[in-house]
Amino acid sequence: MKTNLENSRRPSPPRVWEYILPGGYRVMAGKTDTDNDHLSLKTAASTDWWFHVRGMPGSHVVLKVDKNQPPDKKTLNQAAAIAAYHSKARNGGVVAVSGTLARHVSKPRGAKPGTVQIRKERIFKVRPSLPEAG
C-alpha cells in the first residue's frame, strides 16, 4: 500500500488572512504559529514591514511594500491595527503594536514555531480594526 508521505513533507504555503489597504498595499496575517514563521521568515521581503501586538499572543502581520513606494504613517497604522485585531488584545482599547522592517526579524536558534526576535522596533499605538470593505 502506497502512502502520501512524500506529499506530507512538502511545506504547504502559509494560511493567511489578506487585506488590501488604500494605495493598493497588501497586508497578510498568519493563522497559526507555523504560518507566522513562514510569513515572517520566508514570504516577507526585506523591505516589507512586520507587525505583532506587544506582550501577548497574536498573528504576525506583514505589509507588502514596493521598494519605490514606501508606506505613509496612515498605512503603517492601518497595518498595525490589523495586527492588534488578530491578537488577544482585539477587544482592548488602544493597543501597543511592535513594527519593524522584515529584515530586522529573525528566529532564535531552537525557538518554537511563531517565536521571533526583532531589532529596530517602532511602537504603534492603535485601536484594533480591519480595513473597511469595499
N, C-alpha and C positions, 0 to 999 in steps of 0.2 A: 504494500500500500504506500502510495506516494503522499508526502505532506507538503504543505506550503511553507516549510521552514525557511527556505531561501527568501521568500517574499516578506516574511515577518522581520527579517534582519535589516531590510532596507528601510531607513528612516522615512516616515511619511512627512509631507510638508506640514508646517505648523498650522494648527487650527486657531484662527484669529477672528476677532470682530473687526470689521473695516468701516471706516467713516471717511467721507470727503468733506474737507473744510473749504470755505470761500478761498478763491485763488487756486483751487484745484489740488490743494495739499491732501495727501492720503495719510491716514492715521490707522495703525494696526495695534490691537491689544490682544495679548496671548490669553488662551483659555485655561491652560494647565501649566504646572512648573516646567514640564518638558517643552511645551510650546513657547513659554517665556524664554528658555535657554536658546532655542533655535532662532527665535525672533531677534533676541538681543545680540547674539554672537555670530549668527550666520546670515540672516536676512538683512539686518541693518548695515548700511554703508557707513563709512567713517564720518561722512558729513551729515548724516541723519541725526535727529535729536532723539534722546531716550528719556523716558519719564517713569517714575514709580512713586506712589504715595510714601511718605516718610513714616517709619516706625510701626507699620502694620502690614498684614498680607494684602496683596493686590496684584493685578496684572502688570507685566512690563508693557510699556506703550512706546511705539516708535512712530515718529513723524518723519515721513519720507521727504527729503529735501533735494531739490535740483541745485547743483553747485552754483549755478548762475542766478539763483533766486532765493537768497536767504530769507527765512520767515521773519515776519514782523512780531512785535510784542503781543499783539492780539492773537495771532496764530499760535504762538508758544503757549499763551494762557489757555487757549481752547484745547490744545493737546494735553496740557496738564490737568484740565478739568475732566477730560475723558479718563485719565489715569486715576483721578480721585473717584470717579463714578464706578470704575471697575476695581473697587477695593472695599475693605471692611469699613471704610470711612464714608461710604456712599450717602448715609443719612446724616452725616455731620454737617456743621455749618461751613465755615471757611477751613480748608484743609491745606496742610503743607505738603507740597509735592517736590521731589528732587528731580532735577533735569540736568542733562549734560549732553555733549556730543557723543554719539555712539562710539567714537574712537577711544573714549575715556572709560568704557565699560569693559571689565574683564572678569574672568571666572577664577576664583582662588583654586589652587590645586586640591583635588579631592572633595570639593564642595558639592553638596547635594543639588539636584536639579532646581532651578529657579533662584539660586543664590549667586549673586554677582557682587563685585566691588566697583565703586566708581570714584573718579577723580574729577576735580574742577566742577564740583556741584554748584548748581544755582537753585535757589529755593523759590518756588512759585506758590503764592497764597491764593487759592481759588475755591469756588463752590463746585462740588461735584455736578457735572452735567454732560449731556450728549449734545452734539450739534443739532440744530433744527433740521427736520426732514424737509426735503424739497429740493 
